[in-house]
Structure formats: C-alpha cells, structure tokens
C-alpha cells in the first residue's frame, strides 16, 4: 500500500502490480468491446481467469450485447479462477488529441462502481483504463480515475468500501500515487 485517500468511508488505495493476483471482491477488466479477450489487462484476465469468463462473455454477446459492450459502459461476469468473485468489464475510449473523450473514460469508472454496488462488492480493483494501447496519457488517466471514484462516494459508499488502483509499471504507479495524494 503506497498511497491512500479517504472519501466518506470509501478508501482509495494503490497496490502496484499484477491485477490478476489481487484478492478483492471484483476486478475491473479494461476490455475491448467484443468481450472475447485481447491484449494487455484484458488478455491477462481472460488467461488467468480461465474458460468460465469467456463462456459468460459469449453468452452476453449472444444475448443482451450482440453488438458488443459500448465504450463507457460496464457489465459483470464470474471471475473464474481469479482470486475474486467477479470481473467487471468496461471498454475505455481510445485517446484522441483532437476530441475530448474524458467523459467516456470517467463513465468507465462510474459504471463499473455502479455495477460493483449492485453486486454488493466491498472491494474493487481497477487497472489504468485506456492508458495502455489506447494511448491515454497516464497522468490524466490517473487523475480521471481517482476523481471519478471519489465523486461516486455518495452513490456507492454504503456498499463499496475500498477502491484499489493497480498501476502496472513505475510511470503508472507515480501517476496514481500523485493523484491519490492530491485528492486525499
């Protein structure tokens, strides 16, 4: 634990490392819209979590999400073999210098926390959504993540008790530590 901030009973925490090894109620997956796995965090969660996650994602695609999961939305599946009960999948926006998509990125955190609260999740771990291959600048991604999670306190604070940001790498850890320190 390298950084903490408190917001009306919801603890914001940093735990650098591999999100697939974090013991929490729910892990958030920075998914692609097809929900069928991919690279980065998405691929790691699908590989480590096993076939059960993919099977539920396929059921979602065959049912209520035939066109995939829209950016900024969230949906839950089992966590399979991960040390969590749930995976909350969300699709972040691709960064574009000429278009402000920060509202979509903030929506990823808001909607994931709403799903977490609906599931009764007390602890949820987030990666740096959109800050990998989607190109979002890490400092801005961390700021949006922390500010959005903190702003959700009134809505989810009675259920969600701890939000853990799981940055991967030194740059991400420094950005999230700074964002949490500035907030809390």
Buried (B, 14 or more C-beta within 10 A) or exposed (E): EBBBBEBEEBBBBBBBEEBBBBEBBBBBBBBBBBBBBBEBBBEBBBEBBBEBBBEBBEEBBEEEBEEBBEBBBBBBBBBBBBEBBBBBBBBBBBBEEEEEBBEBBBBBBBBBBBBBBEBEBBBBBBBBBBBBBBEBEBBBBBBBBBBBBBBBBEEBBEBBBBBBBBBBBEBBBBBBBBBBBEBB
